[in-house]
Amino acid sequence: MNQPLRIVIAGGGTAGWMAANLLAHRFATIPIDITLIESKDIGTIGVGEGSTPTLKRFFQTLDIAEHQWMPACHATYKVNIKFNGWSGDDNASYSHPFFSQLDVHSERSFYVNALTRRLGLDVETTPDRFFMGGYLAKKNLAPIPSHNFPFAIEYGYHFDSHKLSEFLKQHAKRLGVEHIEGDIASVGTSVSGAISHLTCKDGQVLKGDFFIDCTGFSSLLLQKTLNVPFTSFSNNLFNDSAVVLATPAIDHMPVETESSTMSNGWCWQIPLRNRTGNGYVYSQQYQDKDKAEYELRNKLNLLDSDVEARHLTMRVGQCEQHWVKNCLAVGLSQGFIEPLEATALHLVQITIEQFATYYAKGNYTEKYQQHFNSAMTERFERIRDYIVCHYKLNGRTDSQYWTDNRENMQLSESLLSLLDVWYRKGDIVQEIKRQDIGKHFSAASWHCLLAGYRVFPEIAQHQPASLEEQGDLFEENKLSTFFNRCSLNFEKQKTLFTSAV
Ligand SMILES: Cc1cc2nc3c(=O)[nH]c(=O)nc-3n(C[C@H](O)[C@H](O)[C@H](O)COP(=O)(O)OP(=O)(O)OC[C@H]3O[C@@H](n4cnc5c(N)ncnc54)[C@H](O)[C@@H]3O)c2cc1C
């Protein structure tokens, strides 16, 4: 390459700045100019405050230590998502943990108990009791073990999204990314139909060889300019709106996101160091925005408070192609699966990493575009299925919303097949291998969901004598003793953060 490769990133939300950092890092050895343009007036979506463990790898790749970014973004650790009320009983909950090395010791027992329970025998199947995350969350312990603890622990984070964008902006600038403020007024194309330049309202023109569309739901480059069609997921993910409110920080500093059912959707609780993020995700078909805000305020005891609520609409689905000609969409511009499993930034990161790999492998051409697009489409669809399954299995009877979700038969072949195997008391591990979908959600995750929702037959009236004699298989395995002893190696998150100050 004689001339530097000119990459223009449109949009400075979390997606834009993650892309700027990762591309500057990955392409550091080639002549490259990366410019990011963002509008001061349009602003960012300002939500997206829970991650998966993939984000840990993001910071490791960039060689940014936790003590450098976490305090700056009011970040806390996250080991679980706790689902409250989804099975129909308001007091019932289960957690979906991030799986750590030591969980391989208990995974098998969990599968055995889940199968035993499916055969009608009364055994322990609450996921939290089989995995380290459940024990850490119960005691508000940070997932950072003492020095001699021999297992690596998986975890994600909660953080302030504005602060994270700001932190990543400063880091990208240090890596050589140029930052421009301006409102893109039009997008120019060449005779080949590729994007040639962006023109701003103030007359600035930005030329580039490759363009990354991070303009959020507006998808100014990929959808609006290159006319790439959008595939909606609204036939099986009904939610299209959210109302968001902040409350003070929780004193004991939990290490899990909570997701609690509401009359027509669900509400997240994300604990940060300085505040708690709350948001009610619902469908406007079933609930208008005023009622949604009232219900959220009521739940948070904020009916008499003048703290302002923010209302957002969401476009749930994905672009038919994520990379077209010389344009890649990243973040909300490429698609969004509603936030129940907090997978959006995970997808942002995977999109950039995979793109960088294929782009470099194809010598900075479109050679692997099709390959990349098929992989991304498949990834979105399989993550969608896992989230759809939450709604399909809900046990709530208090509104039409929940009934319609349960009765919805618009399910993919992949999901139907998984449910069929479970109901027939078959082997979910084998089914996931057969479908080759374990890289999206593992067999352990699927077991958590299906056992967490208690998708089980009635308990047999006569339990075999041998089982009664054995007592609870779970107790016999002494897993809880093992995990409780392990948890002695961890400190409370609050203590860890207070002592670090
Ligand atoms: C209700 C809700 C909850 C969510 N929760 C989670 C979660 O828990 N975990 C998670 O991982 N994700 C979550 N997400 C998704 C997450 O918020 C986004 O994936 C993430 O913030 C990235 O957004 P973005 O950068 O793509 O878009 P945005 O933040 O919208 O940024 C768009 C950027 O484009 C710029 N722009 C737009 N138009 C122009 C123009 N004409 N000229 C110049 N600049 C322009 C804007 O100025 C802005 O900088 C949630 C989303 C929603 C809606």
PDBQT file of the ligand as one rigid body, heavy atoms in Angstrom, charges set to zero:
ROOT
HETATM    1  C1  LIG A 601     -33.199   0.532  25.886  1.00  0.00    +0.000 C 
HETATM    2  C2  LIG A 601     -31.829   0.054  25.515  1.00  0.00    +0.000 A 
HETATM    3  C3  LIG A 601     -31.058  -0.635  26.446  1.00  0.00    +0.000 A 
HETATM    4  C4  LIG A 601     -29.793  -1.108  26.093  1.00  0.00    +0.000 A 
HETATM    5  N1  LIG A 601     -29.054  -1.832  26.985  1.00  0.00    +0.000 NA
HETATM    6  C5  LIG A 601     -27.891  -2.378  26.606  1.00  0.00    +0.000 A 
HETATM    7  C6  LIG A 601     -27.110  -3.145  27.505  1.00  0.00    +0.000 A 
HETATM    8  O1  LIG A 601     -27.431  -3.339  28.662  1.00  0.00    +0.000 OA
HETATM    9  N2  LIG A 601     -25.955  -3.671  27.050  1.00  0.00    +0.000 N 
HETATM   10  C7  LIG A 601     -25.513  -3.474  25.773  1.00  0.00    +0.000 A 
HETATM   11  O2  LIG A 601     -24.472  -4.006  25.393  1.00  0.00    +0.000 OA
HETATM   12  N3  LIG A 601     -26.206  -2.694  24.936  1.00  0.00    +0.000 NA
HETATM   13  C8  LIG A 601     -27.376  -2.157  25.301  1.00  0.00    +0.000 A 
HETATM   14  N4  LIG A 601     -28.061  -1.372  24.431  1.00  0.00    +0.000 N 
HETATM   15  C9  LIG A 601     -27.469  -1.057  23.138  1.00  0.00    +0.000 C 
HETATM   16  C10 LIG A 601     -26.433   0.032  23.299  1.00  0.00    +0.000 C 
HETATM   17  O3  LIG A 601     -27.032   1.189  23.857  1.00  0.00    +0.000 OA
HETATM   18  C11 LIG A 601     -25.787   0.374  21.973  1.00  0.00    +0.000 C 
HETATM   19  O4  LIG A 601     -25.423  -0.789  21.307  1.00  0.00    +0.000 OA
HETATM   20  C12 LIG A 601     -24.538   1.207  22.188  1.00  0.00    +0.000 C 
HETATM   21  O5  LIG A 601     -24.803   2.304  22.998  1.00  0.00    +0.000 OA
HETATM   22  C13 LIG A 601     -23.956   1.656  20.881  1.00  0.00    +0.000 C 
HETATM   23  O6  LIG A 601     -24.779   2.632  20.289  1.00  0.00    +0.000 OA
HETATM   24  P1  LIG A 601     -24.272   3.281  18.942  1.00  0.00    +0.000 P 
HETATM   25  O7  LIG A 601     -22.924   3.815  19.163  1.00  0.00    +0.000 OA
HETATM   26  O8  LIG A 601     -24.472   2.298  17.847  1.00  0.00    +0.000 OA
HETATM   27  O9  LIG A 601     -25.324   4.466  18.674  1.00  0.00    +0.000 OA
HETATM   28  P2  LIG A 601     -25.506   5.885  19.403  1.00  0.00    +0.000 P 
HETATM   29  O10 LIG A 601     -25.111   5.864  20.817  1.00  0.00    +0.000 OA
HETATM   30  O11 LIG A 601     -26.894   6.300  19.065  1.00  0.00    +0.000 OA
HETATM   31  O12 LIG A 601     -24.487   6.839  18.651  1.00  0.00    +0.000 OA
HETATM   32  C14 LIG A 601     -24.763   7.373  17.371  1.00  0.00    +0.000 C 
HETATM   33  C15 LIG A 601     -23.686   8.393  17.005  1.00  0.00    +0.000 C 
HETATM   34  O13 LIG A 601     -23.898   8.792  15.665  1.00  0.00    +0.000 OA
HETATM   35  C16 LIG A 601     -23.824  10.199  15.596  1.00  0.00    +0.000 C 
HETATM   36  N5  LIG A 601     -24.643  10.669  14.474  1.00  0.00    +0.000 N 
HETATM   37  C17 LIG A 601     -25.895  10.272  14.130  1.00  0.00    +0.000 A 
HETATM   38  N6  LIG A 601     -26.309  10.955  13.057  1.00  0.00    +0.000 NA
HETATM   39  C18 LIG A 601     -25.297  11.805  12.709  1.00  0.00    +0.000 A 
HETATM   40  C19 LIG A 601     -25.118  12.791  11.705  1.00  0.00    +0.000 A 
HETATM   41  N7  LIG A 601     -26.059  13.073  10.798  1.00  0.00    +0.000 N 
HETATM   42  N8  LIG A 601     -23.943  13.457  11.671  1.00  0.00    +0.000 NA
HETATM   43  C20 LIG A 601     -22.954  13.206  12.567  1.00  0.00    +0.000 A 
HETATM   44  N9  LIG A 601     -23.076  12.283  13.538  1.00  0.00    +0.000 NA
HETATM   45  C21 LIG A 601     -24.233  11.597  13.615  1.00  0.00    +0.000 A 
HETATM   46  C22 LIG A 601     -24.329  10.693  16.936  1.00  0.00    +0.000 C 
HETATM   47  O14 LIG A 601     -23.864  12.002  17.197  1.00  0.00    +0.000 OA
HETATM   48  C23 LIG A 601     -23.711   9.659  17.863  1.00  0.00    +0.000 C 
HETATM   49  O15 LIG A 601     -22.386  10.045  18.159  1.00  0.00    +0.000 OA
HETATM   50  C24 LIG A 601     -29.306  -0.858  24.783  1.00  0.00    +0.000 A 
HETATM   51  C25 LIG A 601     -30.065  -0.136  23.863  1.00  0.00    +0.000 A 
HETATM   52  C26 LIG A 601     -31.322   0.308  24.216  1.00  0.00    +0.000 A 
HETATM   53  C27 LIG A 601     -32.137   1.068  23.198  1.00  0.00    +0.000 C 
ENDROOT
TORSDOF 0
